[in-house]
Amino acid sequence: MSWHRVRATSVAVLLIVSGCVASPSSPEGTFGSPSPEASVGPTPTATETPDFGAFLEAGYYWSAVAAHSVGTVAITSSVLLTSDAEATAWTPVDLGEQACPEALAANDSVVVAVGVGSGACHAGGFSTPAAWISEDGRTWSSATLRDADAQGGAFSGVVAGPAGFVAWGNVGSISEAVTDPFVGALYAGVPWMSADGRSWAPVVDQEPFAHSRVTRIVAGGPGYVALGEEVATTAPYRQVVWTSTDGQTWDRTDDGLPFEPRSDTGPPLDLGGADEHLVVWQWVDSGPAHVWESADGLTWQPMDELPMSAFGSVTAIRLLGDRFFAFGSQVVAGAGISPPCTKDQVLARRCYYAAAIWMGNGWGGATTPDWELLPTSAIPESDLVQAMLLTPGGYLAFGSLPDGPAAMWSSSDALTWTRQPISLTEEL
């Protein structure tokens, strides 16, 4: 297994070995398909009652955060949490004994969660997809999935767009599924659509998704833009972009895309941004991330490379207000180490991980953004940023501390961050 494939499934590699996230020289003081990296700590199984006190201890991570009309919801280690707009006091939501929510999306009326309704969380084997809906983030009900022949698998992502919600994952009947050589698992790549979040069905136009996997969908371009790749038996993998005005009828583009092909060990491309400011990026263990931008999802232009260290990571790139924000982690050299750090130095804790936030200024062509990387000291005590939200008072960032606990920071200008207290209660 390659170094990157371990990183892609574990925040702690942020480490291959537990505890490698930080070194004694870590700075004092530092917030999802392709999706946020998991942590090495204990993950609740489908039948366990999670220890919510452990949320503030090693082993828990933010996999999704969304703001809605009443407050904020989050998913951490497949547990759904709800909070008010301040997002400092969190309460777990009981979705059912075997529920494993994986992703969130909200519009002006409701918030939707998708994931697994039954089957062992993250443990392989047979599972069933599920979706849940809430008007206030506190009281949830199960949504209806209306295709009886496509009930196996799991949803891994969901987005709210102009025509409703679109979800994606490995959802489909076994007869329609194919084997993805990269993840070694059965996969059926047809997205699902819901106008209101309450009733779901596979999209009407399924042919463009044949023999392909969807890794991300965002609201933008003509309505929705999806990114993925053809499932192939050999690398490099053919990149695919789909666009749709209504979430039901899709146009596929796989010729003439400028994205670099992915090898069998390299990271897949990812998609972010929103509206007319869409971005695709790809990072590698050896250095800068390549970034492309588009207004319509059809024509893509290169942006400046995202400056990042070897073995760093980009969790997501989002459009918040009128600026791009990229966030993830950087590898920082410890005392006596001359950068760039090597993999062995990271594993030996002679180099450590620190949270990273990059800000993009301007758009394409002559105004191609120069990415501004905030200094490590701007985000106290952190080793990873997994998500960000724009709030009336500024910004919230969600991530983890060097020894694993989940944490949150606030900022009025996205330049200087202050760690905020987080409390948990088991009572709604």
GIRAQUI-V16786 format. One record per residue. N is the residue number from 1. SS is DSSP state (helix for helix, strand for strand, loop for the rest). PSI is psi in whole degrees, -180 to 180 (* if undefined). OMEGA is omega in whole degrees, 0 to 359 (NA if undefined). Layout:
N,SS,PSI,OMEGA
N,SS,PSI,OMEGA
//
This chain:
1,loop,134,183
2,loop,163,176
3,helix,-46,183
4,helix,-39,184
5,helix,-29,173
6,helix,-44,180
7,helix,-36,185
8,loop,-16,180
9,loop,6,183
10,loop,122,178
11,loop,-29,185
12,loop,-6,168
13,loop,-48,120
14,loop,-20,150
15,loop,146,176
16,loop,-31,181
17,loop,140,179
18,loop,132,177
19,loop,-1,183
20,loop,2,183
21,loop,-29,186
22,loop,158,175
23,loop,169,177
24,loop,-18,181
25,loop,10,179
26,loop,144,181
27,loop,146,179
28,loop,136,181
29,loop,125,136
30,loop,*,NA
31,loop,*,NA
32,loop,*,NA
33,loop,*,NA
34,loop,1,177
35,loop,163,182
36,loop,147,183
37,loop,150,182
38,loop,164,182
39,loop,158,179
40,loop,-7,184
41,loop,-179,181
42,loop,132,178
43,loop,131,181
44,loop,136,174
45,loop,175,186
46,loop,-25,185
47,loop,1,179
48,loop,153,169
49,loop,113,186
50,loop,147,173
51,loop,100,186
52,helix,-21,173
53,helix,-28,180
54,helix,-11,175
55,helix,-33,180
56,helix,7,179
57,loop,-179,183
58,loop,143,171
59,loop,-5,179
60,loop,146,184
61,loop,155,175
62,strand,123,176
63,strand,-17,177
64,strand,145,176
65,strand,139,179
66,strand,140,174
67,strand,141,178
68,loop,-172,189
69,loop,-22,183
70,loop,-35,184
71,loop,-137,184
72,strand,142,174
73,strand,155,181
74,strand,158,171
75,strand,127,176
76,strand,123,182
77,loop,46,178
78,loop,25,173
79,strand,130,179
80,strand,129,179
81,strand,148,177
82,strand,151,182
83,strand,169,172
84,loop,-173,184
85,loop,-24,181
86,loop,-23,176
87,loop,32,179
88,loop,-26,179
89,strand,115,188
90,strand,144,179
91,strand,130,178
92,strand,147,178
93,strand,131,179
94,loop,107,178
95,loop,-3,183
96,loop,157,188
97,loop,-37,185
98,loop,16,182
99,loop,135,177
100,strand,85,178
101,strand,143,184
102,strand,-25,186
103,strand,158,184
104,strand,151,171
105,strand,151,182
106,strand,148,169
107,loop,-162,183
108,loop,-17,186
109,loop,-42,188
110,loop,165,171
111,strand,140,185
112,strand,139,172
113,strand,144,176
114,strand,159,179
115,strand,-130,182
116,strand,132,179
117,strand,-29,176
118,strand,151,186
119,loop,158,184
120,loop,131,179
121,loop,125,173
122,loop,18,186
123,loop,6,182
124,loop,-172,182
125,loop,-175,184
126,loop,138,176
127,loop,166,179
128,strand,139,179
129,strand,157,179
130,strand,158,175
131,strand,148,180
132,strand,156,184
133,strand,147,180
134,strand,148,175
135,loop,-20,184
136,loop,1,182
137,loop,-7,183
138,loop,-43,180
139,loop,120,186
140,strand,150,174
141,strand,155,180
142,strand,137,175
143,loop,165,181
144,strand,128,174
145,strand,120,196
146,loop,13,177
147,loop,102,185
148,loop,-20,182
149,loop,1,184
150,loop,50,186
151,loop,-3,179
152,strand,155,176
153,loop,-155,184
154,loop,146,170
155,strand,140,178
156,strand,-13,181
157,strand,160,178
158,strand,148,179
159,strand,146,174
160,strand,130,182
161,strand,-171,187
162,loop,-26,181
163,loop,2,181
164,strand,-159,184
165,strand,142,173
166,strand,130,179
167,strand,155,179
168,strand,169,181
169,strand,-152,177
170,loop,57,186
171,loop,123,178
172,loop,167,178
173,loop,154,181
174,helix,-35,181
175,helix,-25,181
176,helix,-10,185
177,loop,153,175
178,strand,165,181
179,strand,125,177
180,strand,115,184
181,loop,-21,182
182,loop,-44,181
183,loop,-8,177
184,loop,39,184
185,strand,159,175
186,strand,142,184
187,strand,134,171
188,loop,122,196
189,loop,17,183
190,loop,125,176
191,loop,163,176
192,strand,150,186
193,strand,144,173
194,strand,129,180
195,loop,-32,186
196,loop,0,182
197,loop,-8,185
198,loop,-29,183
199,strand,127,187
200,strand,148,174
201,strand,155,175
202,strand,150,180
203,loop,150,183
204,loop,-41,185
205,loop,92,187
206,loop,-22,185
207,helix,-40,181
208,helix,-15,183
209,helix,7,182
210,loop,133,175
211,loop,34,181
212,strand,161,175
213,strand,136,178
214,strand,129,179
215,strand,-21,180
216,strand,145,171
217,strand,136,176
218,strand,160,173
219,strand,120,181
220,strand,-178,182
221,loop,-129,181
222,loop,-11,183
223,strand,-57,177
224,strand,144,175
225,strand,131,179
226,strand,149,178
227,strand,143,177
228,strand,-155,181
229,strand,155,174
230,strand,137,174
231,loop,120,184
232,loop,161,179
233,loop,-14,179
234,loop,153,175
235,loop,159,2
236,loop,158,184
237,strand,139,183
238,loop,125,182
239,strand,145,183
240,strand,140,172
241,strand,136,175
242,strand,146,175
243,strand,151,181
244,strand,145,175
245,loop,-28,188
246,loop,2,181
247,loop,-9,182
248,loop,-41,180
249,loop,127,189
250,loop,143,172
251,strand,135,184
252,strand,136,175
253,strand,123,175
254,loop,5,175
255,loop,139,175
256,loop,7,177
257,loop,140,184
258,loop,-4,186
259,loop,146,179
260,loop,137,181
261,loop,152,180
262,strand,135,175
263,loop,179,181
264,loop,-14,178
265,loop,-6,183
266,loop,164,180
267,loop,146,173
268,loop,159,173
269,loop,160,177
270,strand,160,188
271,strand,137,179
272,strand,-160,184
273,strand,-162,181
274,strand,162,174
275,strand,-122,180
276,loop,11,180
277,strand,85,182
278,strand,147,178
279,strand,144,168
280,strand,138,179
281,strand,159,177
282,strand,125,178
283,strand,153,180
284,strand,162,183
285,loop,-22,189
286,loop,-9,180
287,strand,-138,192
288,strand,151,176
289,strand,137,176
290,strand,139,185
291,strand,138,175
292,strand,150,180
293,strand,155,183
294,strand,150,175
295,loop,-21,187
296,loop,-4,183
297,loop,-1,182
298,loop,-45,181
299,loop,124,185
300,loop,137,179
301,strand,144,179
302,strand,141,171
303,loop,175,173
304,loop,146,175
305,loop,148,178
306,strand,111,185
307,loop,120,180
308,loop,157,183
309,loop,162,169
310,loop,139,181
311,loop,9,171
312,loop,178,181
313,strand,153,173
314,strand,111,181
315,strand,-42,181
316,strand,159,169
317,strand,123,184
318,strand,152,171
319,strand,112,179
320,strand,113,187
321,loop,-125,181
322,loop,20,181
323,strand,149,169
324,strand,140,169
325,strand,124,172
326,strand,141,181
327,strand,156,183
328,strand,-123,181
329,strand,157,175
330,strand,150,172
331,strand,127,183
332,strand,136,180
333,strand,135,176
334,loop,-177,181
335,loop,131,177
336,loop,3,181
337,loop,132,177
338,loop,123,180
339,loop,155,5
340,loop,151,180
341,loop,151,174
342,loop,165,178
343,helix,-41,180
344,helix,-38,179
345,helix,-34,176
346,helix,-46,181
347,helix,-29,179
348,loop,5,179
349,loop,20,176
350,loop,-18,168
351,strand,153,186
352,strand,165,179
353,strand,140,175
354,strand,144,180
355,strand,148,181
356,strand,136,171
357,strand,125,175
358,strand,141,175
359,strand,134,178
360,strand,138,183
361,loop,119,178
362,loop,179,181
363,loop,145,173
364,loop,169,177
365,helix,-131,182
366,helix,-18,181
367,helix,26,178
368,loop,130,187
369,loop,140,163
370,loop,121,182
371,loop,126,179
372,strand,116,178
373,strand,121,178
374,loop,145,177
375,loop,151,180
376,helix,-36,183
377,helix,-14,182
378,helix,-21,183
379,loop,85,191
380,loop,138,171
381,loop,18,187
382,strand,155,170
383,strand,-9,180
384,strand,138,170
385,strand,126,184
386,strand,-21,180
387,strand,160,176
388,strand,149,175
389,strand,145,172
390,strand,127,182
391,strand,167,177
392,loop,-29,181
393,loop,-1,182
394,strand,-120,186
395,strand,150,170
396,strand,137,175
397,strand,139,182
398,strand,134,181
399,strand,-145,184
400,strand,159,176
401,strand,165,184
402,loop,-31,180
403,loop,12,170
404,loop,-27,185
405,loop,147,174
406,strand,147,182
407,strand,168,181
408,strand,145,180
409,strand,154,177
410,strand,156,179
411,strand,144,176
412,loop,-22,185
413,loop,1,183
414,loop,8,180
415,loop,-40,181
416,loop,129,188
417,loop,147,178
418,strand,130,179
419,strand,134,182
420,strand,147,178
421,loop,147,176
422,loop,131,176
423,strand,157,181
424,strand,145,174
425,strand,146,179
426,loop,9,180
427,loop,127,175
428,loop,*,NA
//
